[in-house]
Amino acid sequence: MVQNGLRAIDWVPDGNIKLRPRTFTIADAPDLIASENLFARKFDRRQDEAVISALEHHLETAISFVTPHAAMPKFPTSLPLWGVPRTC
């Protein structure tokens, strides 16, 4: 798998075309989740929707560990923000 620029792309030979990106499947999900890449190419729901569902589930689970905006602590509005007094 070639990984440049935080992208996971697996280039494979394809007849007259020198290379094309291989379509990721559910078998690739553990490697994609474990990688540091933020992007991947390519997926096809018609070929294997399970890989997309697995990645979406992983992202939803990871996001649930982040503190929701509504639960963030309230800061006094009278304090200066970056050295500039607030007027509102």
PDB file with one MODEL, atoms N, CA, C and O in Angstrom:
MODEL        1
ATOM      1  N   MET A   1       0.849  -1.163   0.000  1.00  0.00           N
ATOM      2  CA  MET A   1       0.000   0.000   0.000  1.00  0.00           C
ATOM      3  C   MET A   1       0.903   1.237   0.000  1.00  0.00           C
ATOM      4  O   MET A   1       1.815   1.337   0.821  1.00  0.00           O
ATOM      5  N   VAL A   2       0.657   2.164  -0.902  1.00  0.00           N
ATOM      6  CA  VAL A   2       1.422   3.404  -0.964  1.00  0.00           C
ATOM      7  C   VAL A   2       0.719   4.422  -0.076  1.00  0.00           C
ATOM      8  O   VAL A   2      -0.489   4.622  -0.202  1.00  0.00           O
ATOM      9  N   GLN A   3       1.456   5.063   0.815  1.00  0.00           N
ATOM     10  CA  GLN A   3       0.860   6.024   1.737  1.00  0.00           C
ATOM     11  C   GLN A   3       1.664   7.317   1.700  1.00  0.00           C
ATOM     12  O   GLN A   3       2.739   7.412   2.293  1.00  0.00           O
ATOM     13  N   ASN A   4       1.131   8.302   1.001  1.00  0.00           N
ATOM     14  CA  ASN A   4       1.769   9.606   0.906  1.00  0.00           C
ATOM     15  C   ASN A   4       0.735  10.680   1.182  1.00  0.00           C
ATOM     16  O   ASN A   4      -0.431  10.539   0.815  1.00  0.00           O
ATOM     17  N   GLY A   5       1.162  11.749   1.827  1.00  0.00           N
ATOM     18  CA  GLY A   5       0.248  12.856   2.059  1.00  0.00           C
ATOM     19  C   GLY A   5      -0.972  12.478   2.859  1.00  0.00           C
ATOM     20  O   GLY A   5      -2.060  13.003   2.620  1.00  0.00           O
ATOM     21  N   LEU A   6      -0.809  11.574   3.804  1.00  0.00           N
ATOM     22  CA  LEU A   6      -1.901  11.096   4.657  1.00  0.00           C
ATOM     23  C   LEU A   6      -3.031  10.450   3.855  1.00  0.00           C
ATOM     24  O   LEU A   6      -4.192  10.498   4.261  1.00  0.00           O
ATOM     25  N   ARG A   7      -2.687   9.848   2.720  1.00  0.00           N
ATOM     26  CA  ARG A   7      -3.655   9.146   1.879  1.00  0.00           C
ATOM     27  C   ARG A   7      -3.250   7.691   1.724  1.00  0.00           C
ATOM     28  O   ARG A   7      -2.085   7.385   1.471  1.00  0.00           O
ATOM     29  N   ALA A   8      -4.214   6.800   1.876  1.00  0.00           N
ATOM     30  CA  ALA A   8      -3.968   5.375   1.639  1.00  0.00           C
ATOM     31  C   ALA A   8      -4.487   5.029   0.246  1.00  0.00           C
ATOM     32  O   ALA A   8      -5.686   5.110  -0.019  1.00  0.00           O
ATOM     33  N   ILE A   9      -3.573   4.645  -0.633  1.00  0.00           N
ATOM     34  CA  ILE A   9      -3.935   4.232  -1.990  1.00  0.00           C
ATOM     35  C   ILE A   9      -3.127   2.985  -2.316  1.00  0.00           C
ATOM     36  O   ILE A   9      -1.908   2.960  -2.150  1.00  0.00           O
ATOM     37  N   ASP A  10      -3.812   1.967  -2.776  1.00  0.00           N
ATOM     38  CA  ASP A  10      -3.141   0.734  -3.166  1.00  0.00           C
ATOM     39  C   ASP A  10      -3.199   0.642  -4.691  1.00  0.00           C
ATOM     40  O   ASP A  10      -4.237   0.304  -5.260  1.00  0.00           O
ATOM     41  N   TRP A  11      -2.073   0.946  -5.349  1.00  0.00           N
ATOM     42  CA  TRP A  11      -2.014   0.941  -6.810  1.00  0.00           C
ATOM     43  C   TRP A  11      -1.777  -0.478  -7.310  1.00  0.00           C
ATOM     44  O   TRP A  11      -0.892  -1.177  -6.816  1.00  0.00           O
ATOM     45  N   VAL A  12      -2.580  -0.907  -8.305  1.00  0.00           N
ATOM     46  CA  VAL A  12      -2.448  -2.245  -8.888  1.00  0.00           C
ATOM     47  C   VAL A  12      -2.402  -2.127 -10.413  1.00  0.00           C
ATOM     48  O   VAL A  12      -2.999  -1.211 -10.978  1.00  0.00           O
ATOM     49  N   PRO A  13      -1.699  -3.046 -11.084  1.00  0.00           N
ATOM     50  CA  PRO A  13      -1.677  -3.033 -12.552  1.00  0.00           C
ATOM     51  C   PRO A  13      -3.055  -3.357 -13.126  1.00  0.00           C
ATOM     52  O   PRO A  13      -3.822  -4.118 -12.535  1.00  0.00           O
ATOM     53  N   ASP A  14      -3.357  -2.776 -14.276  1.00  0.00           N
ATOM     54  CA  ASP A  14      -4.667  -3.010 -14.891  1.00  0.00           C
ATOM     55  C   ASP A  14      -4.543  -2.978 -16.411  1.00  0.00           C
ATOM     56  O   ASP A  14      -4.766  -1.940 -17.034  1.00  0.00           O
ATOM     57  N   GLY A  15      -4.192  -4.102 -17.000  1.00  0.00           N
ATOM     58  CA  GLY A  15      -4.135  -4.233 -18.453  1.00  0.00           C
ATOM     59  C   GLY A  15      -3.310  -3.158 -19.125  1.00  0.00           C
ATOM     60  O   GLY A  15      -2.135  -2.978 -18.808  1.00  0.00           O
ATOM     61  N   ASN A  16      -3.924  -2.443 -20.056  1.00  0.00           N
ATOM     62  CA  ASN A  16      -3.232  -1.399 -20.814  1.00  0.00           C
ATOM     63  C   ASN A  16      -2.926  -0.170 -19.970  1.00  0.00           C
ATOM     64  O   ASN A  16      -2.005   0.588 -20.274  1.00  0.00           O
ATOM     65  N   ILE A  17      -3.696   0.022 -18.917  1.00  0.00           N
ATOM     66  CA  ILE A  17      -3.439   1.144 -18.021  1.00  0.00           C
ATOM     67  C   ILE A  17      -2.311   0.714 -17.088  1.00  0.00           C
ATOM     68  O   ILE A  17      -2.339  -0.392 -16.547  1.00  0.00           O
ATOM     69  N   LYS A  18      -1.333   1.570 -16.901  1.00  0.00           N
ATOM     70  CA  LYS A  18      -0.190   1.171 -16.072  1.00  0.00           C
ATOM     71  C   LYS A  18      -0.622   0.801 -14.655  1.00  0.00           C
ATOM     72  O   LYS A  18      -0.322  -0.294 -14.179  1.00  0.00           O
ATOM     73  N   LEU A  19      -1.320   1.702 -13.985  1.00  0.00           N
ATOM     74  CA  LEU A  19      -1.767   1.440 -12.614  1.00  0.00           C
ATOM     75  C   LEU A  19      -3.132   2.070 -12.393  1.00  0.00           C
ATOM     76  O   LEU A  19      -3.501   3.051 -13.039  1.00  0.00           O
ATOM     77  N   ARG A  20      -3.866   1.481 -11.468  1.00  0.00           N
ATOM     78  CA  ARG A  20      -5.145   2.058 -11.037  1.00  0.00           C
ATOM     79  C   ARG A  20      -5.280   1.806  -9.546  1.00  0.00           C
ATOM     80  O   ARG A  20      -4.672   0.872  -9.025  1.00  0.00           O
ATOM     81  N   PRO A  21      -6.065   2.621  -8.847  1.00  0.00           N
ATOM     82  CA  PRO A  21      -6.252   2.373  -7.416  1.00  0.00           C
ATOM     83  C   PRO A  21      -7.160   1.167  -7.198  1.00  0.00           C
ATOM     84  O   PRO A  21      -8.220   1.054  -7.813  1.00  0.00           O
ATOM     85  N   ARG A  22      -6.731   0.274  -6.320  1.00  0.00           N
ATOM     86  CA  ARG A  22      -7.545  -0.897  -5.975  1.00  0.00           C
ATOM     87  C   ARG A  22      -8.680  -0.446  -5.063  1.00  0.00           C
ATOM     88  O   ARG A  22      -8.495   0.444  -4.232  1.00  0.00           O
ATOM     89  N   THR A  23      -9.838  -1.050  -5.213  1.00  0.00           N
ATOM     90  CA  THR A  23     -10.981  -0.739  -4.362  1.00  0.00           C
ATOM     91  C   THR A  23     -10.817  -1.454  -3.026  1.00  0.00           C
ATOM     92  O   THR A  23     -10.640  -2.671  -2.977  1.00  0.00           O
ATOM     93  N   PHE A  24     -10.877  -0.679  -1.941  1.00  0.00           N
ATOM     94  CA  PHE A  24     -10.745  -1.264  -0.608  1.00  0.00           C
ATOM     95  C   PHE A  24     -12.001  -2.057  -0.258  1.00  0.00           C
ATOM     96  O   PHE A  24     -13.107  -1.708  -0.669  1.00  0.00           O
ATOM     97  N   THR A  25     -11.807  -3.141   0.518  1.00  0.00           N
ATOM     98  CA  THR A  25     -12.908  -3.989   0.964  1.00  0.00           C
ATOM     99  C   THR A  25     -12.848  -4.110   2.488  1.00  0.00           C
ATOM    100  O   THR A  25     -11.966  -3.542   3.131  1.00  0.00           O
ATOM    101  N   ILE A  26     -13.788  -4.851   3.049  1.00  0.00           N
ATOM    102  CA  ILE A  26     -13.838  -5.037   4.502  1.00  0.00           C
ATOM    103  C   ILE A  26     -12.551  -5.676   5.020  1.00  0.00           C
ATOM    104  O   ILE A  26     -12.178  -5.447   6.171  1.00  0.00           O
ATOM    105  N   ALA A  27     -11.883  -6.450   4.218  1.00  0.00           N
ATOM    106  CA  ALA A  27     -10.618  -7.062   4.642  1.00  0.00           C
ATOM    107  C   ALA A  27      -9.546  -6.001   4.913  1.00  0.00           C
ATOM    108  O   ALA A  27      -8.599  -6.255   5.657  1.00  0.00           O
ATOM    109  N   ASP A  28      -9.691  -4.828   4.318  1.00  0.00           N
ATOM    110  CA  ASP A  28      -8.727  -3.738   4.500  1.00  0.00           C
ATOM    111  C   ASP A  28      -9.049  -2.857   5.708  1.00  0.00           C
ATOM    112  O   ASP A  28      -8.211  -2.057   6.125  1.00  0.00           O
ATOM    113  N   ALA A  29     -10.241  -2.991   6.270  1.00  0.00           N
ATOM    114  CA  ALA A  29     -10.686  -2.106   7.347  1.00  0.00           C
ATOM    115  C   ALA A  29      -9.711  -2.037   8.530  1.00  0.00           C
ATOM    116  O   ALA A  29      -9.403  -0.931   8.974  1.00  0.00           O
ATOM    117  N   PRO A  30      -9.214  -3.153   9.058  1.00  0.00           N
ATOM    118  CA  PRO A  30      -8.284  -3.046  10.192  1.00  0.00           C
ATOM    119  C   PRO A  30      -7.023  -2.238   9.861  1.00  0.00           C
ATOM    120  O   PRO A  30      -6.553  -1.456  10.688  1.00  0.00           O
ATOM    121  N   ASP A  31      -6.479  -2.425   8.659  1.00  0.00           N
ATOM    122  CA  ASP A  31      -5.290  -1.661   8.269  1.00  0.00           C
ATOM    123  C   ASP A  31      -5.604  -0.185   8.088  1.00  0.00           C
ATOM    124  O   ASP A  31      -4.801   0.670   8.463  1.00  0.00           O
ATOM    125  N   LEU A  32      -6.758   0.119   7.519  1.00  0.00           N
ATOM    126  CA  LEU A  32      -7.144   1.519   7.330  1.00  0.00           C
ATOM    127  C   LEU A  32      -7.366   2.210   8.672  1.00  0.00           C
ATOM    128  O   LEU A  32      -6.947   3.351   8.861  1.00  0.00           O
ATOM    129  N   ILE A  33      -8.016   1.529   9.590  1.00  0.00           N
ATOM    130  CA  ILE A  33      -8.281   2.102  10.917  1.00  0.00           C
ATOM    131  C   ILE A  33      -6.988   2.303  11.684  1.00  0.00           C
ATOM    132  O   ILE A  33      -6.833   3.301  12.387  1.00  0.00           O
ATOM    133  N   ALA A  34      -6.065   1.375  11.559  1.00  0.00           N
ATOM    134  CA  ALA A  34      -4.795   1.460  12.298  1.00  0.00           C
ATOM    135  C   ALA A  34      -3.818   2.466  11.693  1.00  0.00           C
ATOM    136  O   ALA A  34      -2.884   2.897  12.369  1.00  0.00           O
ATOM    137  N   SER A  35      -4.018   2.840  10.449  1.00  0.00           N
ATOM    138  CA  SER A  35      -3.066   3.739   9.794  1.00  0.00           C
ATOM    139  C   SER A  35      -3.227   5.173  10.297  1.00  0.00           C
ATOM    140  O   SER A  35      -4.238   5.519  10.909  1.00  0.00           O
ATOM    141  N   GLU A  36      -2.229   5.988  10.034  1.00  0.00           N
ATOM    142  CA  GLU A  36      -2.272   7.403  10.405  1.00  0.00           C
ATOM    143  C   GLU A  36      -2.873   8.251   9.288  1.00  0.00           C
ATOM    144  O   GLU A  36      -2.962   9.473   9.414  1.00  0.00           O
ATOM    145  N   ASN A  37      -3.285   7.612   8.200  1.00  0.00           N
ATOM    146  CA  ASN A  37      -3.834   8.345   7.061  1.00  0.00           C
ATOM    147  C   ASN A  37      -5.204   8.917   7.381  1.00  0.00           C
ATOM    148  O   ASN A  37      -5.998   8.307   8.097  1.00  0.00           O
ATOM    149  N   LEU A  38      -5.467  10.100   6.837  1.00  0.00           N
ATOM    150  CA  LEU A  38      -6.761  10.737   7.010  1.00  0.00           C
ATOM    151  C   LEU A  38      -7.699  10.472   5.844  1.00  0.00           C
ATOM    152  O   LEU A  38      -8.915  10.624   5.968  1.00  0.00           O
ATOM    153  N   PHE A  39      -7.129  10.075   4.709  1.00  0.00           N
ATOM    154  CA  PHE A  39      -7.902   9.857   3.496  1.00  0.00           C
ATOM    155  C   PHE A  39      -7.547   8.502   2.887  1.00  0.00           C
ATOM    156  O   PHE A  39      -6.465   7.965   3.127  1.00  0.00           O
ATOM    157  N   ALA A  40      -8.462   7.963   2.105  1.00  0.00           N
ATOM    158  CA  ALA A  40      -8.193   6.706   1.406  1.00  0.00           C
ATOM    159  C   ALA A  40      -8.926   6.722   0.068  1.00  0.00           C
ATOM    160  O   ALA A  40      -9.996   7.314  -0.074  1.00  0.00           O
ATOM    161  N   ARG A  41      -8.324   6.062  -0.891  1.00  0.00           N
ATOM    162  CA  ARG A  41      -8.929   5.949  -2.210  1.00  0.00           C
ATOM    163  C   ARG A  41      -8.766   4.512  -2.649  1.00  0.00           C
ATOM    164  O   ARG A  41      -7.627   4.044  -2.652  1.00  0.00           O
ATOM    165  N   LYS A  42      -9.699   3.834  -2.986  1.00  0.00           N
ATOM    166  CA  LYS A  42     -11.045   4.143  -3.354  1.00  0.00           C
ATOM    167  C   LYS A  42     -11.991   3.112  -2.772  1.00  0.00           C
ATOM    168  O   LYS A  42     -11.594   2.001  -2.422  1.00  0.00           O
ATOM    169  N   PHE A  43     -13.262   3.508  -2.678  1.00  0.00           N
ATOM    170  CA  PHE A  43     -14.299   2.652  -2.128  1.00  0.00           C
ATOM    171  C   PHE A  43     -15.432   2.567  -3.142  1.00  0.00           C
ATOM    172  O   PHE A  43     -15.610   3.467  -3.962  1.00  0.00           O
ATOM    173  N   ASP A  44     -16.195   1.483  -3.081  1.00  0.00           N
ATOM    174  CA  ASP A  44     -17.353   1.318  -3.957  1.00  0.00           C
ATOM    175  C   ASP A  44     -18.448   0.614  -3.162  1.00  0.00           C
ATOM    176  O   ASP A  44     -18.344  -0.574  -2.859  1.00  0.00           O
ATOM    177  N   ARG A  45     -19.490   1.354  -2.832  1.00  0.00           N
ATOM    178  CA  ARG A  45     -20.603   0.783  -2.053  1.00  0.00           C
ATOM    179  C   ARG A  45     -21.219  -0.425  -2.730  1.00  0.00           C
ATOM    180  O   ARG A  45     -21.673  -1.353  -2.060  1.00  0.00           O
ATOM    181  N   ARG A  46     -21.239  -0.418  -4.067  1.00  0.00           N
ATOM    182  CA  ARG A  46     -21.835  -1.545  -4.795  1.00  0.00           C
ATOM    183  C   ARG A  46     -20.985  -2.802  -4.657  1.00  0.00           C
ATOM    184  O   ARG A  46     -21.501  -3.919  -4.705  1.00  0.00           O
ATOM    185  N   GLN A  47     -19.681  -2.612  -4.485  1.00  0.00           N
ATOM    186  CA  GLN A  47     -18.782  -3.767  -4.372  1.00  0.00           C
ATOM    187  C   GLN A  47     -18.686  -4.268  -2.930  1.00  0.00           C
ATOM    188  O   GLN A  47     -18.703  -5.475  -2.692  1.00  0.00           O
ATOM    189  N   ASP A  48     -18.585  -3.338  -1.959  1.00  0.00           N
ATOM    190  CA  ASP A  48     -18.435  -3.745  -0.559  1.00  0.00           C
ATOM    191  C   ASP A  48     -18.804  -2.574   0.350  1.00  0.00           C
ATOM    192  O   ASP A  48     -17.963  -1.735   0.674  1.00  0.00           O
ATOM    193  N   GLU A  49     -20.068  -2.530   0.754  1.00  0.00           N
ATOM    194  CA  GLU A  49     -20.539  -1.452   1.617  1.00  0.00           C
ATOM    195  C   GLU A  49     -20.071  -1.641   3.059  1.00  0.00           C
ATOM    196  O   GLU A  49     -20.041  -0.686   3.835  1.00  0.00           O
ATOM    197  N   ALA A  50     -19.707  -2.871   3.414  1.00  0.00           N
ATOM    198  CA  ALA A  50     -19.313  -3.167   4.792  1.00  0.00           C
ATOM    199  C   ALA A  50     -18.077  -2.382   5.221  1.00  0.00           C
ATOM    200  O   ALA A  50     -17.985  -1.977   6.379  1.00  0.00           O
ATOM    201  N   VAL A  51     -17.136  -2.162   4.324  1.00  0.00           N
ATOM    202  CA  VAL A  51     -15.924  -1.422   4.690  1.00  0.00           C
ATOM    203  C   VAL A  51     -16.274   0.023   5.038  1.00  0.00           C
ATOM    204  O   VAL A  51     -15.713   0.584   5.980  1.00  0.00           O
ATOM    205  N   ILE A  52     -17.184   0.625   4.297  1.00  0.00           N
ATOM    206  CA  ILE A  52     -17.595   2.000   4.582  1.00  0.00           C
ATOM    207  C   ILE A  52     -18.320   2.051   5.915  1.00  0.00           C
ATOM    208  O   ILE A  52     -18.076   2.950   6.719  1.00  0.00           O
ATOM    209  N   SER A  53     -19.202   1.103   6.158  1.00  0.00           N
ATOM    210  CA  SER A  53     -19.917   1.049   7.442  1.00  0.00           C
ATOM    211  C   SER A  53     -18.953   0.868   8.607  1.00  0.00           C
ATOM    212  O   SER A  53     -19.125   1.489   9.656  1.00  0.00           O
ATOM    213  N   ALA A  54     -17.939   0.021   8.431  1.00  0.00           N
ATOM    214  CA  ALA A  54     -16.965  -0.210   9.499  1.00  0.00           C
ATOM    215  C   ALA A  54     -16.174   1.058   9.805  1.00  0.00           C
ATOM    216  O   ALA A  54     -15.928   1.372  10.969  1.00  0.00           O
ATOM    217  N   LEU A  55     -15.778   1.781   8.769  1.00  0.00           N
ATOM    218  CA  LEU A  55     -15.022   3.027   8.986  1.00  0.00           C
ATOM    219  C   LEU A  55     -15.906   4.100   9.619  1.00  0.00           C
ATOM    220  O   LEU A  55     -15.460   4.834  10.501  1.00  0.00           O
ATOM    221  N   GLU A  56     -17.159   4.192   9.171  1.00  0.00           N
ATOM    222  CA  GLU A  56     -18.085   5.159   9.774  1.00  0.00           C
ATOM    223  C   GLU A  56     -18.318   4.830  11.245  1.00  0.00           C
ATOM    224  O   GLU A  56     -18.344   5.732  12.083  1.00  0.00           O
ATOM    225  N   HIS A  57     -18.485   3.558  11.563  1.00  0.00           N
ATOM    226  CA  HIS A  57     -18.684   3.144  12.957  1.00  0.00           C
ATOM    227  C   HIS A  57     -17.458   3.511  13.803  1.00  0.00           C
ATOM    228  O   HIS A  57     -17.591   4.001  14.925  1.00  0.00           O
ATOM    229  N   HIS A  58     -16.280   3.269  13.256  1.00  0.00           N
ATOM    230  CA  HIS A  58     -15.049   3.617  13.974  1.00  0.00           C
ATOM    231  C   HIS A  58     -14.988   5.125  14.244  1.00  0.00           C
ATOM    232  O   HIS A  58     -14.645   5.541  15.351  1.00  0.00           O
ATOM    233  N   LEU A  59     -15.316   5.936  13.249  1.00  0.00           N
ATOM    234  CA  LEU A  59     -15.282   7.393  13.433  1.00  0.00           C
ATOM    235  C   LEU A  59     -16.322   7.848  14.449  1.00  0.00           C
ATOM    236  O   LEU A  59     -16.031   8.700  15.288  1.00  0.00           O
ATOM    237  N   GLU A  60     -17.531   7.292  14.385  1.00  0.00           N
ATOM    238  CA  GLU A  60     -18.570   7.649  15.351  1.00  0.00           C
ATOM    239  C   GLU A  60     -18.156   7.276  16.763  1.00  0.00           C
ATOM    240  O   GLU A  60     -18.422   8.028  17.701  1.00  0.00           O
ATOM    241  N   THR A  61     -17.518   6.141  16.929  1.00  0.00           N
ATOM    242  CA  THR A  61     -17.045   5.707  18.245  1.00  0.00           C
ATOM    243  C   THR A  61     -15.949   6.633  18.739  1.00  0.00           C
ATOM    244  O   THR A  61     -15.937   7.014  19.910  1.00  0.00           O
ATOM    245  N   ALA A  62     -15.024   7.001  17.855  1.00  0.00           N
ATOM    246  CA  ALA A  62     -13.927   7.894  18.240  1.00  0.00           C
ATOM    247  C   ALA A  62     -14.456   9.267  18.611  1.00  0.00           C
ATOM    248  O   ALA A  62     -13.955   9.885  19.550  1.00  0.00           O
ATOM    249  N   ILE A  63     -15.454   9.755  17.895  1.00  0.00           N
ATOM    250  CA  ILE A  63     -16.019  11.086  18.164  1.00  0.00           C
ATOM    251  C   ILE A  63     -16.758  11.088  19.490  1.00  0.00           C
ATOM    252  O   ILE A  63     -16.786  12.116  20.167  1.00  0.00           O
ATOM    253  N   SER A  64     -17.358   9.968  19.883  1.00  0.00           N
ATOM    254  CA  SER A  64     -18.117   9.927  21.132  1.00  0.00           C
ATOM    255  C   SER A  64     -17.229  10.138  22.355  1.00  0.00           C
ATOM    256  O   SER A  64     -17.729  10.469  23.430  1.00  0.00           O
ATOM    257  N   PHE A  65     -15.905   9.949  22.202  1.00  0.00           N
ATOM    258  CA  PHE A  65     -14.990  10.178  23.314  1.00  0.00           C
ATOM    259  C   PHE A  65     -14.630  11.645  23.472  1.00  0.00           C
ATOM    260  O   PHE A  65     -14.064  12.033  24.494  1.00  0.00           O
ATOM    261  N   VAL A  66     -14.947  12.466  22.479  1.00  0.00           N
ATOM    262  CA  VAL A  66     -14.652  13.898  22.524  1.00  0.00           C
ATOM    263  C   VAL A  66     -15.745  14.575  23.330  1.00  0.00           C
ATOM    264  O   VAL A  66     -16.921  14.240  23.188  1.00  0.00           O
ATOM    265  N   THR A  67     -15.367  15.524  24.175  1.00  0.00           N
ATOM    266  CA  THR A  67     -16.358  16.237  24.982  1.00  0.00           C
ATOM    267  C   THR A  67     -17.279  17.042  24.080  1.00  0.00           C
ATOM    268  O   THR A  67     -16.798  17.837  23.273  1.00  0.00           O
ATOM    269  N   PRO A  68     -18.580  16.859  24.193  1.00  0.00           N
ATOM    270  CA  PRO A  68     -19.512  17.635  23.371  1.00  0.00           C
ATOM    271  C   PRO A  68     -19.420  19.117  23.712  1.00  0.00           C
ATOM    272  O   PRO A  68     -19.089  19.479  24.841  1.00  0.00           O
ATOM    273  N   HIS A  69     -19.713  19.973  22.734  1.00  0.00           N
ATOM    274  CA  HIS A  69     -19.622  21.420  22.909  1.00  0.00           C
ATOM    275  C   HIS A  69     -20.479  21.885  24.089  1.00  0.00           C
ATOM    276  O   HIS A  69     -20.039  22.724  24.875  1.00  0.00           O
ATOM    277  N   ALA A  70     -21.680  21.355  24.220  1.00  0.00           N
ATOM    278  CA  ALA A  70     -22.585  21.782  25.291  1.00  0.00           C
ATOM    279  C   ALA A  70     -22.026  21.462  26.673  1.00  0.00           C
ATOM    280  O   ALA A  70     -22.380  22.132  27.644  1.00  0.00           O
ATOM    281  N   ALA A  71     -21.161  20.455  26.787  1.00  0.00           N
ATOM    282  CA  ALA A  71     -20.617  20.063  28.084  1.00  0.00           C
ATOM    283  C   ALA A  71     -19.310  20.786  28.416  1.00  0.00           C
ATOM    284  O   ALA A  71     -18.731  20.565  29.479  1.00  0.00           O
ATOM    285  N   MET A  72     -18.848  21.642  27.517  1.00  0.00           N
ATOM    286  CA  MET A  72     -17.598  22.350  27.765  1.00  0.00           C
ATOM    287  C   MET A  72     -17.798  23.368  28.879  1.00  0.00           C
ATOM    288  O   MET A  72     -18.887  23.922  29.025  1.00  0.00           O
ATOM    289  N   PRO A  73     -16.759  23.617  29.662  1.00  0.00           N
ATOM    290  CA  PRO A  73     -16.905  24.568  30.758  1.00  0.00           C
ATOM    291  C   PRO A  73     -17.164  25.979  30.236  1.00  0.00           C
ATOM    292  O   PRO A  73     -16.676  26.362  29.172  1.00  0.00           O
ATOM    293  N   LYS A  74     -17.939  26.743  31.003  1.00  0.00           N
ATOM    294  CA  LYS A  74     -18.238  28.127  30.648  1.00  0.00           C
ATOM    295  C   LYS A  74     -17.126  29.018  31.188  1.00  0.00           C
ATOM    296  O   LYS A  74     -16.701  28.866  32.334  1.00  0.00           O
ATOM    297  N   PHE A  75     -16.665  29.932  30.372  1.00  0.00           N
ATOM    298  CA  PHE A  75     -15.631  30.863  30.786  1.00  0.00           C
ATOM    299  C   PHE A  75     -16.254  32.232  30.997  1.00  0.00           C
ATOM    300  O   PHE A  75     -17.185  32.602  30.282  1.00  0.00           O
ATOM    301  N   PRO A  76     -15.756  32.989  31.965  1.00  0.00           N
ATOM    302  CA  PRO A  76     -16.311  34.331  32.198  1.00  0.00           C
ATOM    303  C   PRO A  76     -16.148  35.196  30.948  1.00  0.00           C
ATOM    304  O   PRO A  76     -15.086  35.202  30.327  1.00  0.00           O
ATOM    305  N   THR A  77     -17.205  35.927  30.584  1.00  0.00           N
ATOM    306  CA  THR A  77     -17.136  36.771  29.396  1.00  0.00           C
ATOM    307  C   THR A  77     -16.464  38.109  29.679  1.00  0.00           C
ATOM    308  O   THR A  77     -16.166  38.860  28.750  1.00  0.00           O
ATOM    309  N   SER A  78     -16.222  38.413  30.948  1.00  0.00           N
ATOM    310  CA  SER A  78     -15.612  39.704  31.274  1.00  0.00           C
ATOM    311  C   SER A  78     -14.095  39.674  31.129  1.00  0.00           C
ATOM    312  O   SER A  78     -13.456  40.727  31.136  1.00  0.00           O
ATOM    313  N   LEU A  79     -13.516  38.501  30.997  1.00  0.00           N
ATOM    314  CA  LEU A  79     -12.064  38.414  30.846  1.00  0.00           C
ATOM    315  C   LEU A  79     -11.647  38.788  29.434  1.00  0.00           C
ATOM    316  O   LEU A  79     -12.366  38.492  28.479  1.00  0.00           O
ATOM    317  N   PRO A  80     -10.495  39.435  29.288  1.00  0.00           N
ATOM    318  CA  PRO A  80     -10.015  39.771  27.955  1.00  0.00           C
ATOM    319  C   PRO A  80      -9.704  38.506  27.158  1.00  0.00           C
ATOM    320  O   PRO A  80      -9.256  37.503  27.712  1.00  0.00           O
ATOM    321  N   LEU A  81      -9.943  38.569  25.884  1.00  0.00           N
ATOM    322  CA  LEU A  81      -9.643  37.473  24.982  1.00  0.00           C
ATOM    323  C   LEU A  81      -8.448  37.884  24.143  1.00  0.00           C
ATOM    324  O   LEU A  81      -8.558  38.805  23.335  1.00  0.00           O
ATOM    325  N   TRP A  82      -7.323  37.234  24.311  1.00  0.00           N
ATOM    326  CA  TRP A  82      -6.074  37.549  23.624  1.00  0.00           C
ATOM    327  C   TRP A  82      -5.665  38.994  23.841  1.00  0.00           C
ATOM    328  O   TRP A  82      -5.162  39.653  22.931  1.00  0.00           O
ATOM    329  N   GLY A  83      -5.882  39.477  25.042  1.00  0.00           N
ATOM    330  CA  GLY A  83      -5.414  40.815  25.404  1.00  0.00           C
ATOM    331  C   GLY A  83      -6.335  41.926  24.952  1.00  0.00           C
ATOM    332  O   GLY A  83      -6.017  43.095  25.171  1.00  0.00           O
ATOM    333  N   VAL A  84      -7.459  41.618  24.332  1.00  0.00           N
ATOM    334  CA  VAL A  84      -8.394  42.652  23.887  1.00  0.00           C
ATOM    335  C   VAL A  84      -9.640  42.546  24.742  1.00  0.00           C
ATOM    336  O   VAL A  84     -10.305  41.510  24.742  1.00  0.00           O
ATOM    337  N   PRO A  85      -9.975  43.632  25.491  1.00  0.00           N
ATOM    338  CA  PRO A  85     -11.172  43.580  26.334  1.00  0.00           C
ATOM    339  C   PRO A  85     -12.436  43.386  25.487  1.00  0.00           C
ATOM    340  O   PRO A  85     -12.589  43.972  24.416  1.00  0.00           O
ATOM    341  N   ARG A  86     -13.314  42.560  25.998  1.00  0.00           N
ATOM    342  CA  ARG A  86     -14.598  42.328  25.289  1.00  0.00           C
ATOM    343  C   ARG A  86     -15.553  43.457  25.608  1.00  0.00           C
ATOM    344  O   ARG A  86     -15.649  43.871  26.763  1.00  0.00           O
ATOM    345  N   THR A  87     -16.248  43.958  24.632  1.00  0.00           N
ATOM    346  CA  THR A  87     -17.158  45.084  24.831  1.00  0.00           C
ATOM    347  C   THR A  87     -18.622  44.656  24.823  1.00  0.00           C
ATOM    348  O   THR A  87     -19.504  45.474  25.081  1.00  0.00           O
ATOM    349  N   CYS A  88     -18.891  43.382  24.529  1.00  0.00           N
ATOM    350  CA  CYS A  88     -20.293  42.974  24.489  1.00  0.00           C
ATOM    351  C   CYS A  88     -20.669  42.147  25.673  1.00  0.00           C
ATOM    352  O   CYS A  88     -21.819  41.723  25.790  1.00  0.00           O
TER     353      CYS A  88
ENDMDL
END
